[in-house]
């Protein structure tokens, strides 16, 4: 029997975040997530969707002739068949990224995939779900993201940056302001004042399309 996944949407747009921000990318959004972050902007992916075989997913992705593919959610790793999907996309020759909360084990993710691990801050309301063992699996191909909801979140993120030497383990450390919760200029000033080895990240899709589904 063919391996299947429950998919919320597959669409082509510009990458709004991470090191490939601004590049045309196919997004494969898997359905379902065990977390409930207070700032979540993809709650529509918690349920529903359609069951597709890996063949059908690969065919839809190929139709866009992409260079970059981003597997996202929800929480993609909540579905075990995410792992073979990632491998298959890499085998085709795409540059593949995985957006994951880091609450689930990433050890089986193909090393060709750029893992974007979103460490949950106290302000997310899901800080207790962080699986810090995942920090051991980071490579320079990977990225660690913090969504900052307050000055306290910023200080917490700095402490994790230092504790796990994230700037040495990962290729990028991203500090992103939670939309309408932290002033982006304030966050920029904090980063500059502390001379942090991190990148300030703005969400391009929110600026361009107000974060409408399908973009």
C-alpha positions in Angstrom: 0.0 0.0 0.0 1.3 3.5 -0.9 2.5 5.8 1.8 0.1 8.7 2.3 0.0 12.0 4.1 -2.9 14.3 5.1 -2.2 17.6 3.3 -3.8 21.0 3.9 -2.5 22.7 0.8 0.3 22.7 -1.8 1.1 26.1 -3.3 3.7 28.2 -5.0 4.8 31.6 -3.5 7.7 33.5 -2.2 9.4 32.2 0.9 8.6 34.6 3.7 11.2 33.6 6.3 14.5 31.8 6.8 17.7 32.1 4.8 15.8 31.7 1.5 13.4 34.5 2.2 12.2 36.1 -1.1 12.9 33.0 -3.2 10.1 31.3 -5.2 9.2 28.2 -3.3 6.7 25.4 -3.3 5.1 24.9 0.1 3.7 21.5 1.2 1.6 22.2 4.3 0.8 19.0 6.3 -2.3 18.9 8.4 -2.3 18.5 12.2 -0.3 19.9 15.1 0.0 18.8 18.8 0.9 22.3 19.9 -1.3 25.4 20.4 1.0 28.4 20.4 -0.8 31.6 21.3 0.3 33.4 18.2 -0.3 30.6 15.7 -1.2 31.9 12.2 -2.0 28.6 10.6 -4.7 27.2 12.9 -6.6 26.3 9.7 -4.1 23.5 9.3 -5.0 21.8 12.6 -7.6 19.6 10.9 -9.2 18.7 7.6 -7.1 18.4 4.5 -7.0 15.6 2.0 -5.2 12.3 2.0 -2.6 12.1 -0.8 0.0 9.5 -1.8 3.6 10.5 -1.9 3.4 10.0 -5.7 0.5 12.5 -5.9 2.4 15.0 -3.7 5.5 14.7 -5.8 3.5 15.2 -9.0 1.9 18.4 -7.7 5.2 19.7 -6.6 6.9 18.9 -9.9 4.2 20.8 -11.8 5.6 24.1 -10.4 9.1 23.3 -11.6 10.6 24.6 -8.3 14.1 24.9 -7.1 13.1 25.2 -3.4 10.5 23.2 -1.5 9.4 23.9 2.1 7.6 21.2 4.1 5.6 22.9 6.8 2.4 22.6 8.9 0.9 22.4 11.4 3.7 20.2 12.7 4.9 18.1 9.8 6.7 15.5 11.9 3.4 14.6 13.6 2.9 12.5 10.6 5.5 9.7 10.3 5.4 9.6 6.5 6.8 13.1 6.5 10.3 11.5 6.8 10.0 9.5 3.5 8.5 12.6 1.8 11.5 14.7 2.7 13.9 12.0 1.4 12.0 11.7 -1.8 12.0 15.5 -2.4 15.8 15.6 -1.8 16.3 12.7 -4.2 14.6 14.7 -7.0 17.2 17.4 -6.5 15.2 20.2 -4.8 16.6 22.3 -2.1 14.3 21.2 0.8 13.6 22.9 4.1 11.5 21.6 7.0 9.7 23.9 9.4 9.2 22.2 12.7 8.5 23.2 16.2 11.3 21.1 17.6 8.8 19.4 19.9 9.3 16.1 18.0 12.4 14.0 17.3 14.3 15.3 14.3 17.0 12.6 14.3 15.5 10.7 11.3 15.3 13.8 9.0 17.4 13.4 5.9 20.7 15.4 6.4 20.2 17.1 3.1 17.1 18.9 4.5 17.6 22.3 6.1 15.8 21.9 9.4 14.2 25.1 10.7 13.6 24.4 14.3 11.3 26.9 16.1 12.3 26.8 19.8 9.2 27.9 21.7 9.7 30.9 24.0 7.8 31.3 27.3 5.5 33.8 25.6 4.4 31.1 23.1 2.5 29.3 25.8 4.3 26.0 24.7 7.8 26.4 26.1 7.4 23.1 27.9 7.2 21.2 24.6 10.8 22.0 23.5 12.8 18.9 22.9 16.3 20.1 23.6 17.8 16.8 22.6 17.2 18.0 19.1 20.0 20.5 19.5 22.5 17.6 19.2 21.3 17.0 15.7 21.8 20.5 14.4 24.3 21.0 11.5 25.4 24.1 9.6 22.7 23.3 7.1 20.1 24.0 9.8 18.4 27.0 11.3 17.0 27.8 14.7 14.2 30.3 15.0 12.8 32.2 18.1 9.5 34.1 17.9 9.9 36.9 20.4 6.8 38.0 22.2 8.4 40.3 24.9 11.7 41.5 26.4 11.5 38.5 28.7 11.3 36.2 25.7 14.3 38.0 24.2 16.3 37.4 27.3 15.3 33.8 27.4 16.2 33.3 23.8 19.7 34.8 24.4 20.2 32.4 27.3 19.4 29.4 25.0 21.6 30.8 22.3 24.5 30.8 24.8 23.6 27.6 26.6 23.5 25.5 23.4 26.0 27.5 21.4 23.4 27.7 18.7 25.4 30.1 16.5 28.2 27.5 16.3 25.9 24.5 15.8 23.4 25.9 13.2 24.0 27.9 10.1 21.5 30.6 11.1 19.9 31.8 14.3 16.8 33.8 13.6 15.0 36.2 15.9 11.5 37.1 14.7 9.1 39.5 16.4 5.7 38.1 17.2 3.3 40.1 15.0 1.7 43.0 16.9 3.4 41.9 20.2 6.9 43.2 19.9 8.0 46.4 18.1 10.4 45.3 15.4 12.7 48.4 15.9 12.9 47.6 19.6 14.0 44.0 18.8 16.5 45.4 16.3 18.0 47.7 18.9 18.3 44.8 21.5 20.1 42.7 19.0 22.5 45.5 18.1 23.1 46.6 21.7 24.0 43.0 22.6 26.0 42.4 19.4 24.3 39.1 19.0 25.3 36.6 16.2 21.7 36.3 15.0 19.6 37.5 12.1 16.6 39.7 12.6 13.8 38.1 10.6 10.7 39.8 9.3 7.8 37.8 7.9 7.7 38.8 4.2 4.4 37.1 3.6 2.7 39.2 6.2 4.1 42.4 4.7 3.1 41.4 1.1 -0.2 39.5 1.6 -1.3 40.0 5.1 -0.7 36.3 5.7 -3.7 35.1 3.6 -3.8 31.3 3.2 -2.3 30.2 0.0 0.5 32.8 0.1 
